[in-house]
Amino acid sequence: MLLPADRVSPVPRLTLVDDLETDGGGFCEPDSPLFLAIGDRISFDGRSLSVTRASGGTFSPSGEWGIRCRRDPRI
């Protein structure tokens, strides 16, 4: 499922996440599975993941963050 990590777009349904990957090759693997509720919003700045709950609270789950190497499709 594609989840926009723009801190604006709400999650459309209850979602269990065990890893996330960005279009640019960034990745996030939380230490434990993460439940995102309807209306939660996520953002990933390349160093950390941030979740803003529909109620307004914000937290950053612990886990592994980084960039995965990708082969350039033009080569």
N, C-alpha and C positions, 0 to 999 in steps of 0.2 A: 504494500500500500504506500502510496506517495503521501508524505506528510510535509506540508510547507513549514519550514523552520524560520518564519519571518516575524515571529512574535505578534502577528496580527491575525492570521488565519486560524480559526478554532478547529480543533479535532472534531470530525463529524460523527464519530461513534466511539464507544468504549474500545480501547486498543491495548493489547499487551505487547510491549516492546522489549526485545532482548538485545538488539543492536540497531544502530541508525547509520546511514551513510549519506553524505552529501554529493551533489553533482560534481563538485571540485575534488573529490577523493578524500575528504575529511570523514572520520568515523568516530563513533561513540559506542562503547560497550559498557553499559551500567553494571555495577557489581552484582545487582540482583535485578530480576525482571521488573519493569516499570509499567504500571497501569496508568494510562492516560484516559481521563474521563471526557465525556462530551463537553465541548466548550473550552478545554484546556488549550493553551497556546505554547509552542516550543520555539526556542531559538538556539542556534549553535554558532559560536563566533570563531571556531577553529581551535579554541583552547578549552571550552567548557560548554556543557548543555545547560540550558535554563528552562524550567517549566513554570508557566504562570497558570495557576488554577483559575477556573471560572469564577471562584469566589474572590479572587484578587491576590491571594497568597502566592509567593514565588519561592522556588527552591532549586538547587543544583544537585542532582544525584551524583554520588561518587562513582568512579569507574575509570576506564581507560579511554583516553582521547588522543587523537593523532591524525596523521595523513597516511593513507595507503598509496603506495606507488602504483601508477597506472601506466600502461604502455600507450604511447602516443599513436592513435589510429592512423596518422598521416605517414608513419614510417613503414 
